Amino acid sequence: MKLFDVYPLYDVTPVRAKDCIVYDDKGVEYLDFYGGHGVISIGHSHPTYVSKISEQVATLGFYSNAIQNPLQEELAEKLGAFSGYPDYTLFLCSTGAEANENALKLASFHTNKARVIAFENSFHGRTSAAVSVTDNPKINAPINKCNPVTFLPLNKIGLVEAELKKGDVCAVIIEGVQGVGGLDEGTKDFFKGLENLCVEYDVVLILDEVQSGYGRSGRFFAHQYHDINPDIISLAKGMGNGFPIGGILISPKFEASYGMLGTTFGGSHLACAAGIAVIDTLEKENLLSNVNDMSAYFIAEAKKIPQVKKIKGKGLMLGLEFDFEVGELRKKMIYDKHIFTGSANNKKLLRILPPLTVTKEHIDIFFAALKELLNQL
Ligand SMILES: Cc1ncc(COP(=O)(O)O)c(C=O)c1O
């Protein structure tokens, strides 16, 4: 059987990885400034992560959500304390799209309404409701287009109020910092305005922190730069350092009932072991402070490069904007310099999503390679 051919592939076959370095089947070393699309948080094959998952799979990898699972409680306790949301509750699932799917469903149950306000250039995943609030008609099939969604530009609070006044909106969903779209973000005033309007019109504010969460922005959640408390926060990616785990943090104002949400695989013993290893390591190794230090160093180095027209993003969720499309540059970074980077809807943006353990030495290697390639253009 062949694979359903939906991914354009680079001709590289990674077979192992350690911290920020990925090794291919020929033994070539690649510097990972892509983190498998913002997924690797505590570094590839971190020893705490490897031993925690190995011990768990050898003991009990999975049962179901119909029995007691103290690992879920341990993860919820640690995540609540570390993220600053100890009074929120946690629903566990397996992916970012599933997290948003459940966030939107909960908002709709709670308000008994259906229309959603989302933002231009947003990305929230590829399942039914999540893709319908994603601003990309190419990945929305007719079945997804049945969900009522209104897309608005970022930072136009008056337009949001005009829509909420109509009384049929269940949720506003927004990324902490836009990922796939190209690192645009709401201003502090805009986020504050959204919080106020959602309270005034009894609409659920959903912060999609699937990519910007788990320390990547330099705070645990990117919205914490804006001093707001969303009603629901969705998570995935860095939460499991590669193990599929996602979740939503839910404000105490929502009441749960049996059967309201559910999943077979979400919150399995193995997924919780991965999640606990990640949160323990983020805390023990003080990785948020590394994110802030390395972000400042990266930005200072980027500013020295005249071809870089704009530096976007926060923490280690960064983008370098050029006045040309970066497709060829990315290929050369991979094939000639052995460095992985990311792309965005904005074709002129080179995206940087390294593991949160990245060092100055790694950043120096990246810039030496980038400068050499830019001088050849
Ligand atoms: C902000 C955001 N939300 C949701 C998703 C979807 O996550 P997943 O691919 O795990 O379903 C992504 C994936 O890139 C994302 O960046």
The ligand as an SDF file (V2000), in Angstrom:
LIG
                    3D

 16 16  0  0  0  0  0  0  0  0999 V2000
   -2.3100   27.6130   16.6440 C   0  0  0  0  0  0  0  0  0  0  0  0
   -2.6010   26.2070   16.2310 C   0  0  0  0  0  0  0  0  0  0  0  0
   -3.7730   25.6510   16.5800 N   0  0  0  0  0  0  0  0  0  0  0  0
   -4.0720   24.3770   16.2610 C   0  0  0  0  0  0  0  0  0  0  0  0
   -3.1960   23.6020   15.5280 C   0  0  0  0  0  0  0  0  0  0  0  0
   -3.5690   22.1920   15.1600 C   0  0  0  0  0  0  0  0  0  0  0  0
   -2.8400   21.2920   15.9140 O   0  0  0  0  0  0  0  0  0  0  0  0
   -2.7510   19.7460   15.4440 P   0  0  0  0  0  0  0  0  0  0  0  0
   -1.9990   19.7270   14.1670 O   0  0  0  0  0  0  0  0  0  0  0  0
   -2.0550   19.0810   16.5920 O   0  0  0  0  0  0  0  0  0  0  0  0
   -4.1480   19.2720   15.2840 O   0  0  0  0  0  0  0  0  0  0  0  0
   -1.9610   24.1430   15.1330 C   0  0  0  0  0  0  0  0  0  0  0  0
   -1.0020   23.3490   14.3410 C   0  0  0  0  0  0  0  0  0  0  0  0
   -0.0750   23.8280   13.7430 O   0  0  0  0  0  0  0  0  0  0  0  0
   -1.6490   25.4770   15.4990 C   0  0  0  0  0  0  0  0  0  0  0  0
   -0.4990   26.0480   15.1350 O   0  0  0  0  0  0  0  0  0  0  0  0
  1  2  1  0
  2  3  1  0
  2 15  2  0
  3  4  2  0
  4  5  1  0
  5  6  1  0
  5 12  2  0
  6  7  1  0
  7  8  1  0
  8  9  2  0
  8 10  1  0
  8 11  1  0
 12 13  1  0
 12 15  1  0
 13 14  2  0
 15 16  1  0
M  END
$$$$
